[in-house]
Amino acid sequence: MLSADELLALFVDVAVGVRRALDGVDDWHRLGDRAGQYGIDLTADEVALAMLDDAGVGVLSEESGLRHGDAEIVVVL
C-alpha cells in the first residue's frame, strides 16, 4: 500500500501530467461523446488513468467509470 507521502507525490505527478497534456490542446470547446463532455475532459482522464493504473490504484472517473474497484485505494476523479 502507498504511504500518505507516496500518495500525495502521485497526485502531484498526475496533476502535472494532466496540465502538460492540456497545454497541448488547442480547441478547448471540442465536444466529447456525451452531452456536457469536452475533449479536454477526455484528455485529462486518459492521462490520469494511465498514471493511476501504473501506480496500482483503482479509479472512479466521471468520464470512464470504475476501474480496478477492488484495489486497496480507489481515487475519485
C-alpha positions as CSV (number, residue, x, y, z in Angstrom):
1,M,0.0,0.0,0.0
2,L,1.2,3.5,-0.8
3,S,2.1,5.7,2.2
4,A,0.5,9.1,2.6
5,D,3.6,10.8,1.3
6,E,3.7,8.5,-1.8
7,L,0.1,9.1,-2.5
8,L,0.5,12.8,-2.3
9,A,3.5,12.6,-4.6
10,L,1.4,10.5,-7.0
11,F,-1.4,13.2,-7.0
12,V,1.1,15.9,-7.7
13,D,2.6,13.9,-10.6
14,V,-0.9,13.3,-12.0
15,A,-1.7,17.0,-11.8
16,V,1.5,17.9,-13.6
17,G,0.9,15.3,-16.2
18,V,-2.7,16.4,-16.9
19,R,-1.5,20.1,-17.0
20,R,1.2,19.2,-19.6
21,A,-1.4,17.3,-21.7
22,L,-3.8,20.2,-21.6
23,D,-1.1,22.6,-22.6
24,G,-1.1,20.8,-26.0
25,V,-4.9,21.2,-26.5
26,D,-5.8,23.9,-29.0
27,D,-9.6,23.5,-29.1
28,W,-11.0,23.7,-25.5
29,H,-14.6,23.7,-26.8
30,R,-14.4,20.5,-28.8
31,L,-17.2,18.2,-27.6
32,G,-16.7,14.7,-26.3
33,D,-19.0,11.7,-26.8
34,R,-21.6,12.8,-24.2
35,A,-23.6,15.9,-23.5
36,G,-21.6,18.2,-21.3
37,Q,-18.4,16.4,-22.1
38,Y,-15.4,18.2,-23.7
39,G,-12.3,16.9,-25.4
40,I,-10.3,18.3,-22.5
41,D,-12.2,16.1,-20.2
42,L,-11.2,13.0,-22.2
43,T,-7.6,14.2,-22.5
44,A,-7.3,14.7,-18.7
45,D,-9.0,11.4,-18.0
46,E,-6.7,9.5,-20.3
47,V,-3.5,10.9,-18.7
48,A,-4.7,10.5,-15.2
49,L,-5.9,6.9,-15.7
50,A,-2.6,5.8,-17.2
51,M,-0.6,7.2,-14.3
52,L,-3.0,5.9,-11.7
53,D,-3.1,2.5,-13.3
54,D,0.7,2.4,-13.3
55,A,0.6,3.1,-9.5
56,G,-1.8,0.2,-8.9
57,V,-4.7,2.2,-7.5
58,G,-8.4,2.0,-8.5
59,V,-10.1,4.9,-10.2
60,L,-13.7,6.1,-10.2
61,S,-13.9,8.6,-13.0
62,E,-16.8,10.7,-14.2
63,E,-15.6,10.2,-17.8
64,S,-14.8,6.4,-17.8
65,G,-16.4,4.9,-14.8
66,L,-14.9,2.5,-12.3
67,R,-11.6,0.7,-12.9
68,H,-10.0,-1.7,-10.5
69,G,-12.7,-1.0,-7.9
70,D,-11.3,-3.9,-5.7
71,A,-8.0,-2.1,-5.2
72,E,-7.0,-1.1,-1.7
73,I,-7.0,2.6,-2.7
74,V,-9.6,4.0,-5.1
75,V,-9.1,7.5,-6.4
76,V,-12.2,9.6,-7.4
77,L,-11.6,11.9,-10.3
